Amino acid sequence: MATEVKIPSMGESISSGILAAWHVKDGDYVEKDQALYELETDKITSEANAEVAGIITINVAADEEVDIGQVVATIDESASAPAGGSAPAAKAPAAPSTAAAPAQPASAPAAASTHSLSPAARKAAEETGVNTGAIAGSGKDGRVTKSDILEAAKAPAPQPAATTPAAPASSPAPLGARAETRKKMSPLRRKIAERLVTATQEAAMLTTFNEVDMSAVMQLRKKHQDKFVEQHGIKLGFMSFFTKAVTHALQAIPAVNARIEGNEIVTQHYYDIGVAVGTEKGLMVPTLRDCDKKSFAQIEGDIIAYAKAARDGKIQMSDLEGGVFTISNGGIYGSMLSTPIINYPQPAILGLHNITERAVVIKGEIVARPMMYLALSYDHRLIDGKEAVTFLNKIKEAIEDPSRLLFGI
């Protein structure tokens, strides 16, 4: 009995995808729940597992586009695992070695065409510029003579060919010979590109900046880190503070917790915050639900789980849907300052950056403090400058005095 391996439904808006890679080979014996292939769509990258155990027959090659419901392989449940299951894999390394074998003798003719020259012949070669390696010598043992060189110099056709091989040795490679790699853009990357272009075309985007002193958060984190890890099994990071600070600011400035739909402004009364996660396939933004009701530990746990699922290709469509606001932390990559692009149709995004000690003036004295630049990009059609600046100041105040989050002030 053979079981069909079909492309599963990924959501109403997804009708096809790219079968990016097979994790098994044709004819392999697969176990139940073993990862079979990786599917890329315009929204997520996910893995599919075997529903049954048996020998798999692959019908679709990697990098091909497939439709939802298409049969891409079959698994023969009646077949048992072959004793020499690894034998087919041993054939793979043989191909490069046989292909490389003819390449070595190719340089032999060049060596055979090099002959010693007499002083007269060498002088004639220098004066005429003739490539003696391309001349069949008429002298003893194939030696190239002076007359051979002079005869070759009289012939017009060989001269350009004779000078061409020597040029690459002393001249830079022509522009046309530059090395390039070309590959098809993945559906996820295409979708990211489309969304970024849409955001810049549809929204009147503006960015406002501020800086925040991270001393209070860093001291609080250091003071309670050990107990936090002991009780919750995860570390207390900066993202939970900023997620809470953003939620606090959204509650204080409702205009930022809204979106434009046609001629209407839709104000949201929930606080689902998207956290941008970088993966090898591209940027994903899983959504942390009801951040106003979650503890620091719950937020940190959600971020870790979503980031792992995104990087492992196991994130679900429901994890990416919705969201009223996005936080993007470029500081983990060393970014000092940037102007993030909003995650349309969301009205705003907060960009975090690296923490560096800088000289600041506090109560008339110059001191070194761990400072971070904040960047708030927003849709100016919906959010006025006063609201944007006030919103960013609310975040700054909450980070510099985290007790505000406790009292909601």
Buried (B, 14 or more C-beta within 10 A) or exposed (E): EBBEBBBEEBBEEBEBBBBBEBBBEEBBBBEEEBBBBBBBBBBBBBBBBBBBBBBBBBBBEEEEEBEBEBEBBBBBBEBEEEEEEEEEEEEEEEEEEEEEEEEEEEEEEEEEBEBEBEEEBBEBBEEBEBBBBEBEBEBEEEBBBBEBBBEBBEEEEBBEEBEEEEEEEEEEEEEEEEEEEEEEEBBBBBBBEEBBEEBEEBBEBBBBBBBBBBBBBEEBBEEEEEEBEEEBEBEBBBBBBBBBBBBBBBBBBEBBBBBBEEEEEEEBEEBBBBBBBBBEBBBBBBBBBEBEEBEBBBBBBBBBBBBEBBBEBBBBBEBBEEBBBBBBBBBEEEBEBBBBBBBBBBBBBBBBBBBBEBEEEEEEEEEEBBBBBBBBBBBBBBBEEEBBBBBBBBBBBBBBEBEBBEEEE
